[in-house]
Amino acid sequence: MAAPAGQADSRLELCSGQDCAMSTSRGRYLQFDRGQWASLRAATPLTLSVDELESLRGINERLDLGEVSDIYLPLSRLLNLHVAATQQLSEVRDTFLGSPRAPVPYVIGLAGSVAVGKSTTARLLQALLSRWPNHPRVDLVTTDGFLYPNAELEARGIMRRKGFPESYDQAALIQFLIDVKTGAAEAGAPVYSHTVYDIVAGEQTIVRQPDVLIIEGLNVLQTRSAEDHQPSVFVSDYFDFSIYVDAIEAHIEQWYVDRFLTLRDTVFKDPTSFFRRYGTLTTNEATAEARGIWASINGPNLRDNIAPTRDRADLVLVKGADHGVEQVRLRKR
């Protein structure tokens, strides 16, 4: 989708000099280091306070206002330009047809591994995008709610493959997105509890024609079904823009272990927690358990299912060992 006249060229010129000519001339992506990307913020104001940022930050993640200014404000500006262009195109179509259609949300898909920080990224983008005047209503839905209930996973013999593509009710997720993109007055998504590690029976998140909808999940960029049949539609068919949060596996595994240790001392102490048995583990025992879970579940899922979808994203955020974004890759149009 083209940006408004006079803006696209100026963005690309920032990465067209001798220092980055080689990196941008190869492959499908323009590549920006942190400084190059930060310069694309232009005059976008920083509207988040330290306290607001703290409420958005995930467990053990490094995220400060400098990171927001350098990485996420330019990204919110880019997305704002995309949303504005889509809204203008919708107005043109309405003029041609002679009657307005029901509002259709701009849908952003956000993918990445367990523990890579995609949930924090999704919450932060929701907060920043809602501050733009032409799309103040921004909703966020995670695909956790479309996991099959534990009883169904047990019946199918795939409880230990929770989070793999076959553990999701893809038909229900696609129907939800169909409702959203056809302008339904309401679209309902099931609710998932990370404490009880299951779907909450009878509860739904209701989406009511927001300006922007963010869909966050492990496998949202998948293009194959669990049964290896090729379905006629994919979840990503309903995305207007997609983002992948990336890092090398060794770093993600360490973040997962660090998070597990923090949860051992907090959420796992809750007597209603599905993982309460881990709440009494020593540090060495908890570390070994976390690495075992990574080796048998999260690592294989990342390598076999999630990482192979990275190159389908419109934009890739590449993180370093400290959780900070070091590079941004933007697909060439």
DRENDO-1510 file (C-alpha; in Angstrom, 1 decimal, always signed):
<recs>
REC; n; res; u; v; w
REC; 1; MET; +0.0; +0.0; +0.0 .
REC; 2; ALA; +1.5; +3.3; -1.0 .
REC; 3; ALA; +2.1; +6.1; +1.5 .
REC; 4; PRO; +0.7; +9.6; +0.9 .
REC; 5; ALA; +2.4; +11.5; -1.8 .
REC; 6; GLY; +5.7; +13.0; -0.9 .
REC; 7; GLN; +6.4; +10.7; +2.1 .
REC; 8; ALA; +7.5; +7.4; +0.7 .
REC; 9; ASP; +10.6; +8.7; -1.1 .
REC; 10; SER; +11.9; +10.5; +2.0 .
REC; 11; ARG; +11.6; +7.4; +4.1 .
REC; 12; LEU; +13.7; +5.3; +1.8 .
REC; 13; GLU; +16.3; +8.0; +1.2 .
REC; 14; LEU; +17.3; +7.6; +4.9 .
REC; 15; CYS; +18.6; +4.2; +4.0 .
REC; 16; SER; +19.9; +4.8; +0.5 .
REC; 17; GLY; +23.4; +6.1; +1.2 .
REC; 18; GLN; +26.7; +4.3; +1.0 .
REC; 19; ASP; +26.5; +3.0; +4.6 .
REC; 20; CYS; +23.4; +0.9; +4.0 .
REC; 21; ALA; +23.1; +0.6; +0.2 .
REC; 22; MET; +24.3; -3.0; +0.3 .
REC; 23; SER; +21.9; -4.1; +3.0 .
REC; 24; THR; +18.9; -2.6; +1.3 .
REC; 25; SER; +19.7; -3.8; -2.2 .
REC; 26; ARG; +19.4; -7.5; -1.4 .
REC; 27; GLY; +16.5; -9.7; -0.5 .
REC; 28; ARG; +12.9; -8.8; +0.1 .
REC; 29; TYR; +13.5; -6.3; +3.0 .
REC; 30; LEU; +14.9; -2.9; +3.6 .
REC; 31; GLN; +17.1; -3.1; +6.7 .
REC; 32; PHE; +17.4; -0.3; +9.2 .
REC; 33; ASP; +19.7; -0.1; +12.2 .
REC; 34; ARG; +18.3; +1.5; +15.3 .
REC; 35; GLY; +19.5; +5.0; +14.4 .
REC; 36; GLN; +18.2; +4.9; +10.9 .
REC; 37; TRP; +14.8; +3.7; +12.0 .
REC; 38; ALA; +14.6; +6.2; +14.8 .
REC; 39; SER; +15.1; +9.1; +12.3 .
REC; 40; LEU; +11.8; +8.0; +10.7 .
REC; 41; ARG; +9.9; +9.1; +13.8 .
REC; 42; ALA; +9.7; +12.6; +12.3 .
REC; 43; ALA; +7.5; +14.8; +14.6 .
REC; 44; THR; +5.5; +11.9; +16.1 .
REC; 45; PRO; +5.0; +12.9; +19.8 .
REC; 46; LEU; +5.8; +10.7; +22.7 .
REC; 47; THR; +2.5; +10.3; +24.5 .
REC; 48; LEU; +3.2; +7.6; +27.0 .
REC; 49; SER; +4.3; +8.2; +30.6 .
REC; 50; VAL; +6.8; +6.1; +32.5 .
REC; 51; ASP; +3.9; +4.7; +34.6 .
REC; 52; GLU; +1.9; +3.8; +31.5 .
REC; 53; LEU; +4.9; +2.1; +30.0 .
REC; 54; GLU; +5.4; +0.1; +33.2 .
REC; 55; SER; +1.8; -1.2; +33.0 .
REC; 56; LEU; +2.5; -2.5; +29.5 .
REC; 57; ARG; +5.8; -4.2; +30.1 .
REC; 58; GLY; +6.0; -8.0; +30.2 .
REC; 59; ILE; +7.8; -10.0; +32.8 .
REC; 60; ASN; +11.6; -9.4; +32.9 .
REC; 61; GLU; +11.5; -7.4; +29.6 .
REC; 62; ARG; +13.7; -4.3; +29.1 .
REC; 63; LEU; +11.6; -1.6; +27.7 .
REC; 64; ASP; +12.1; +2.1; +28.4 .
REC; 65; LEU; +10.9; +5.4; +26.8 .
REC; 66; GLY; +14.1; +5.5; +24.7 .
REC; 67; GLU; +13.1; +2.2; +23.1 .
REC; 68; VAL; +9.6; +3.5; +22.5 .
REC; 69; SER; +10.9; +6.7; +20.9 .
REC; 70; ASP; +13.5; +5.0; +18.7 .
REC; 71; ILE; +11.5; +1.9; +17.6 .
REC; 72; TYR; +7.8; +2.0; +18.4 .
REC; 73; LEU; +7.0; +5.7; +17.6 .
REC; 74; PRO; +8.3; +5.3; +14.0 .
REC; 75; LEU; +6.4; +2.0; +13.7 .
REC; 76; SER; +3.2; +3.7; +14.9 .
REC; 77; ARG; +3.7; +6.4; +12.3 .
REC; 78; LEU; +4.2; +3.9; +9.6 .
REC; 79; LEU; +1.0; +2.0; +10.7 .
REC; 80; ASN; -0.9; +5.3; +10.9 .
REC; 81; LEU; +0.0; +6.1; +7.3 .
REC; 82; HIS; -1.2; +2.6; +6.2 .
REC; 83; VAL; -4.5; +2.9; +8.2 .
REC; 84; ALA; -5.1; +6.4; +6.8 .
REC; 85; ALA; -4.5; +5.2; +3.2 .
REC; 86; THR; -6.9; +2.3; +3.7 .
REC; 87; GLN; -9.6; +4.5; +5.2 .
REC; 88; GLN; -9.2; +6.8; +2.2 .
REC; 89; LEU; -9.5; +3.9; -0.2 .
REC; 90; SER; -12.7; +2.8; +1.6 .
REC; 91; GLU; -14.2; +6.3; +1.1 .
REC; 92; VAL; -13.4; +6.1; -2.6 .
REC; 93; ARG; -15.1; +2.7; -2.8 .
REC; 94; ASP; -18.2; +4.1; -0.9 .
REC; 95; THR; -18.3; +7.0; -3.3 .
REC; 96; PHE; -18.2; +4.7; -6.3 .
REC; 97; LEU; -20.9; +2.4; -4.9 .
REC; 98; GLY; -23.1; +5.3; -3.8 .
REC; 99; SER; -23.6; +4.2; -0.2 .
REC; 100; PRO; -21.4; +3.7; +2.8 .
REC; 101; ARG; -20.5; +0.2; +4.0 .
REC; 102; ALA; -20.2; -0.9; +7.6 .
REC; 103; PRO; -16.8; +0.1; +9.1 .
REC; 104; VAL; -14.1; -2.5; +8.5 .
REC; 105; PRO; -11.2; -2.6; +11.0 .
REC; 106; TYR; -7.6; -2.4; +9.8 .
REC; 107; VAL; -6.2; -5.7; +11.1 .
REC; 108; ILE; -2.6; -6.1; +12.2 .
REC; 109; GLY; -1.1; -9.6; +12.8 .
REC; 110; LEU; +1.7; -10.0; +15.2 .
REC; 111; ALA; +3.7; -13.3; +15.5 .
REC; 112; GLY; +6.7; -14.6; +17.3 .
REC; 113; SER; +7.9; -17.2; +19.8 .
REC; 114; VAL; +6.9; -17.8; +23.3 .
REC; 115; ALA; +8.9; -15.4; +25.6 .
REC; 116; VAL; +10.1; -13.2; +22.7 .
REC; 117; GLY; +8.0; -10.2; +23.9 .
REC; 118; LYS; +5.2; -10.2; +21.3 .
REC; 119; SER; +2.5; -9.6; +23.9 .
REC; 120; THR; +4.3; -6.5; +25.2 .
REC; 121; THR; +4.8; -5.3; +21.6 .
REC; 122; ALA; +1.0; -5.8; +20.9 .
REC; 123; ARG; +0.0; -3.9; +24.1 .
REC; 124; LEU; +2.4; -1.1; +23.3 .
REC; 125; LEU; +1.2; -0.7; +19.7 .
REC; 126; GLN; -2.4; -0.7; +20.9 .
REC; 127; ALA; -1.6; +2.2; +23.3 .
REC; 128; LEU; +0.3; +4.2; +20.7 .
REC; 129; LEU; -2.1; +3.7; +17.8 .
REC; 130; SER; -5.1; +4.6; +19.9 .
REC; 131; ARG; -3.5; +8.1; +20.4 .
REC; 132; TRP; -3.7; +8.9; +16.7 .
REC; 133; PRO; -6.9; +11.0; +16.0 .
REC; 134; ASN; -8.0; +9.1; +12.9 .
REC; 135; HIS; -8.2; +5.7; +14.6 .
REC; 136; PRO; -8.7; +6.1; +18.3 .
REC; 137; ARG; -10.5; +2.7; +18.8 .
REC; 138; VAL; -7.8; +0.0; +18.8 .
REC; 139; ASP; -8.6; -3.5; +20.1 .
REC; 140; LEU; -6.3; -6.4; +20.9 .
REC; 141; VAL; -7.2; -10.1; +20.7 .
REC; 142; THR; -4.7; -13.0; +21.3 .
REC; 143; THR; -5.1; -16.3; +19.6 .
REC; 144; ASP; -4.7; -18.1; +23.0 .
REC; 145; GLY; -8.5; -17.9; +23.2 .
REC; 146; PHE; -8.8; -20.1; +20.1 .
REC; 147; LEU; -6.8; -22.9; +21.6 .
REC; 148; TYR; -8.9; -26.0; +22.0 .
REC; 149; PRO; -10.0; -26.5; +25.7 .
REC; 150; ASN; -7.7; -28.9; +27.7 .
REC; 151; ALA; -10.4; -31.6; +27.6 .
REC; 152; GLU; -10.3; -31.6; +23.8 .
REC; 153; LEU; -6.5; -31.5; +23.7 .
REC; 154; GLU; -6.4; -34.5; +26.0 .
REC; 155; ALA; -9.0; -36.3; +23.9 .
REC; 156; ARG; -6.9; -35.7; +20.8 .
REC; 157; GLY; -3.7; -36.8; +22.5 .
REC; 158; ILE; -2.0; -33.4; +21.9 .
REC; 159; MET; -1.9; -31.8; +25.3 .
REC; 160; ARG; +1.8; -31.6; +25.2 .
REC; 161; ARG; +1.6; -29.9; +21.8 .
REC; 162; LYS; -0.3; -26.9; +23.1 .
REC; 163; GLY; +0.7; -23.9; +21.1 .
REC; 164; PHE; +1.5; -26.0; +18.0 .
REC; 165; PRO; -0.7; -25.3; +14.9 .
REC; 166; GLU; -2.9; -28.3; +15.4 .
REC; 167; SER; -3.9; -27.2; +19.0 .
REC; 168; TYR; -5.9; -24.2; +17.7 .
REC; 169; ASP; -9.5; -24.1; +16.5 .
REC; 170; GLN; -8.5; -22.5; +13.2 .
REC; 171; ALA; -12.0; -22.6; +11.8 .
REC; 172; ALA; -13.3; -20.6; +14.8 .
REC; 173; LEU; -10.5; -18.1; +14.4 .
REC; 174; ILE; -11.1; -17.6; +10.7 .
REC; 175; GLN; -14.8; -17.2; +11.3 .
REC; 176; PHE; -14.0; -14.5; +13.9 .
REC; 177; LEU; -11.9; -12.7; +11.4 .
REC; 178; ILE; -14.5; -13.1; +8.7 .
REC; 179; ASP; -17.0; -11.4; +11.0 .
REC; 180; VAL; -14.6; -8.6; +11.7 .
REC; 181; LYS; -13.7; -8.0; +8.1 .
REC; 182; THR; -17.3; -8.1; +6.8 .
REC; 183; GLY; -18.3; -5.3; +9.2 .
REC; 184; ALA; -20.3; -7.3; +11.7 .
REC; 185; ALA; -21.6; -5.2; +14.6 .
REC; 186; GLU; -20.0; -7.6; +17.1 .
REC; 187; ALA; -17.5; -10.4; +16.9 .
REC; 188; GLY; -16.8; -12.7; +19.8 .
REC; 189; ALA; -13.5; -14.4; +20.8 .
REC; 190; PRO; -13.1; -17.0; +23.6 .
REC; 191; VAL; -11.2; -16.0; +26.7 .
REC; 192; TYR; -8.1; -17.9; +27.9 .
REC; 193; SER; -6.7; -17.9; +31.4 .
REC; 194; HIS; -2.9; -18.4; +31.8 .
REC; 195; THR; -3.5; -19.1; +35.5 .
REC; 196; VAL; -5.7; -22.1; +35.0 .
REC; 197; TYR; -4.1; -22.8; +31.6 .
REC; 198; ASP; -7.4; -23.3; +29.9 .
REC; 199; ILE; -10.3; -21.6; +28.1 .
REC; 200; VAL; -12.7; -19.8; +30.5 .
REC; 201; ALA; -16.1; -21.4; +29.8 .
REC; 202; GLY; -18.9; -18.9; +28.9 .
REC; 203; GLU; -16.6; -15.8; +28.6 .
REC; 204; GLN; -15.9; -13.9; +25.5 .
REC; 205; THR; -14.0; -10.8; +24.4 .
REC; 206; ILE; -16.4; -8.8; +22.2 .
REC; 207; VAL; -15.0; -6.7; +19.4 .
REC; 208; ARG; -17.3; -3.9; +18.2 .
REC; 209; GLN; -16.1; -2.5; +14.9 .
REC; 210; PRO; -12.8; -0.9; +16.2 .
REC; 211; ASP; -10.7; +1.2; +13.8 .
REC; 212; VAL; -7.8; -1.1; +14.3 .
REC; 213; LEU; -7.6; -4.7; +15.5 .
REC; 214; ILE; -4.4; -6.4; +16.6 .
REC; 215; ILE; -4.3; -10.2; +16.4 .
REC; 216; GLU; -1.3; -11.6; +18.4 .
REC; 217; GLY; -0.3; -15.2; +18.5 .
REC; 218; LEU; +2.4; -17.8; +17.9 .
REC; 219; ASN; +1.2; -19.2; +14.5 .
REC; 220; VAL; -0.8; -16.4; +12.9 .
REC; 221; LEU; +1.3; -16.4; +9.8 .
REC; 222; GLN; +0.9; -20.1; +9.1 .
REC; 223; THR; +0.0; -21.2; +5.6 .
REC; 224; ARG; -0.5; -24.9; +6.2 .
REC; 225; SER; -3.1; -26.8; +8.2 .
REC; 226; ALA; -2.4; -29.3; +10.9 .
REC; 227; GLU; -3.7; -32.1; +8.7 .
REC; 228; ASP; -1.4; -31.0; +5.9 .
REC; 229; HIS; -4.3; -30.3; +3.7 .
REC; 230; GLN; -4.3; -26.9; +2.0 .
REC; 231; PRO; -7.3; -24.9; +3.3 .
REC; 232; SER; -8.9; -22.4; +1.0 .
REC; 233; VAL; -8.2; -19.5; +3.4 .
REC; 234; PHE; -5.6; -18.7; +6.1 .
REC; 235; VAL; -5.7; -16.5; +9.2 .
REC; 236; SER; -3.1; -14.2; +7.5 .
REC; 237; ASP; -5.5; -13.6; +4.6 .
REC; 238; TYR; -7.4; -11.2; +6.8 .
REC; 239; PHE; -4.4; -9.1; +7.8 .
REC; 240; ASP; -3.7; -5.7; +6.4 .
REC; 241; PHE; -0.2; -5.6; +7.9 .
REC; 242; SER; +1.9; -8.2; +9.7 .
REC; 243; ILE; +4.8; -8.0; +12.2 .
REC; 244; TYR; +7.2; -10.7; +13.4 .
REC; 245; VAL; +9.2; -10.3; +16.6 .
REC; 246; ASP; +12.5; -12.1; +16.2 .
REC; 247; ALA; +15.6; -13.0; +18.1 .
REC; 248; ILE; +18.1; -15.9; +18.1 .
REC; 249; GLU; +16.9; -19.0; +19.8 .
REC; 250; ALA; +19.5; -19.0; +22.5 .
REC; 251; HIS; +18.4; -15.6; +23.7 .
REC; 252; ILE; +14.7; -16.6; +23.6 .
REC; 253; GLU; +15.4; -19.7; +25.6 .
REC; 254; GLN; +17.1; -17.8; +28.3 .
REC; 255; TRP; +14.3; -15.3; +28.4 .
REC; 256; TYR; +11.9; -18.2; +28.8 .
REC; 257; VAL; +14.0; -19.6; +31.7 .
REC; 258; ASP; +14.1; -16.2; +33.4 .
REC; 259; ARG; +10.4; -15.8; +33.1 .
REC; 260; PHE; +9.8; -19.3; +34.4 .
REC; 261; LEU; +11.8; -18.5; +37.5 .
REC; 262; THR; +9.9; -15.2; +38.1 .
REC; 263; LEU; +6.6; -17.0; +37.7 .
REC; 264; ARG; +7.7; -19.7; +40.2 .
REC; 265; ASP; +7.9; -17.0; +42.8 .
REC; 266; THR; +4.6; -15.3; +41.8 .
REC; 267; VAL; +1.8; -16.8; +39.8 .
REC; 268; PHE; +2.9; -20.4; +40.4 .
REC; 269; LYS; +2.3; -19.8; +44.1 .
REC; 270; ASP; -1.4; -19.3; +43.4 .
REC; 271; PRO; -3.3; -22.4; +44.6 .
REC; 272; THR; -5.6; -22.1; +41.5 .
REC; 273; SER; -2.6; -22.1; +39.1 .
REC; 274; PHE; -2.3; -25.1; +36.8 .
REC; 275; PHE; +1.4; -24.9; +37.4 .
REC; 276; ARG; +1.3; -24.7; +41.2 .
REC; 277; ARG; +3.4; -27.8; +41.4 .
REC; 278; TYR; +6.4; -25.7; +40.2 .
REC; 279; GLY; +6.0; -23.2; +42.9 .
REC; 280; THR; +8.0; -25.2; +45.4 .
REC; 281; LEU; +11.0; -26.0; +43.1 .
REC; 282; THR; +14.5; -24.9; +44.0 .
REC; 283; THR; +16.2; -22.6; +41.5 .
REC; 284; ASN; +18.2; -25.4; +40.0 .
REC; 285; GLU; +15.1; -27.6; +39.8 .
REC; 286; ALA; +13.1; -24.9; +38.2 .
REC; 287; THR; +15.8; -24.0; +35.7 .
REC; 288; ALA; +16.1; -27.7; +34.7 .
REC; 289; GLU; +12.4; -27.9; +34.3 .
REC; 290; ALA; +12.2; -24.8; +32.1 .
REC; 291; ARG; +15.0; -25.9; +29.9 .
REC; 292; GLY; +13.3; -29.3; +29.5 .
REC; 293; ILE; +10.0; -27.7; +28.5 .
REC; 294; TRP; +11.9; -25.6; +26.0 .
REC; 295; ALA; +13.8; -28.6; +24.6 .
REC; 296; SER; +10.7; -30.7; +24.2 .
REC; 297; ILE; +7.9; -28.2; +23.3 .
REC; 298; ASN; +8.7; -24.5; +22.8 .
REC; 299; GLY; +12.0; -25.0; +20.9 .
REC; 300; PRO; +10.6; -27.5; +18.4 .
REC; 301; ASN; +7.5; -25.3; +17.9 .
REC; 302; LEU; +9.7; -22.3; +17.2 .
REC; 303; ARG; +12.0; -24.1; +14.7 .
REC; 304; ASP; +9.4; -26.2; +12.9 .
REC; 305; ASN; +6.4; -23.9; +12.8 .
REC; 306; ILE; +6.9; -20.3; +14.0 .
REC; 307; ALA; +10.3; -19.2; +12.6 .
REC; 308; PRO; +9.6; -20.5; +9.1 .
REC; 309; THR; +6.8; -17.9; +8.8 .
REC; 310; ARG; +9.1; -15.0; +9.6 .
REC; 311; ASP; +9.7; -14.0; +6.0 .
REC; 312; ARG; +6.0; -13.7; +5.4 .
REC; 313; ALA; +5.8; -10.7; +7.7 .
REC; 314; ASP; +5.6; -7.1; +6.4 .
REC; 315; LEU; +8.0; -6.0; +9.1 .
REC; 316; VAL; +10.4; -7.8; +11.4 .
REC; 317; LEU; +11.7; -6.5; +14.7 .
REC; 318; VAL; +15.1; -8.1; +15.5 .
REC; 319; LYS; +16.0; -8.1; +19.2 .
REC; 320; GLY; +19.3; -8.5; +20.9 .
REC; 321; ALA; +20.3; -10.3; +24.1 .
REC; 322; ASP; +19.0; -7.5; +26.3 .
REC; 323; HIS; +15.5; -7.6; +24.7 .
REC; 324; GLY; +16.1; -4.3; +22.9 .
REC; 325; VAL; +15.3; -4.0; +19.2 .
REC; 326; GLU; +18.6; -3.7; +17.3 .
REC; 327; GLN; +17.3; -3.9; +13.7 .
REC; 328; VAL; +14.1; -3.3; +11.8 .
REC; 329; ARG; +13.4; -5.0; +8.5 .
REC; 330; LEU; +10.6; -3.6; +6.3 .
REC; 331; ARG; +9.4; -5.6; +3.3 .
REC; 332; LYS; +10.0; -3.9; -0.1 .
REC; 333; ARG; +6.8; -3.1; -1.9 .
</recs>
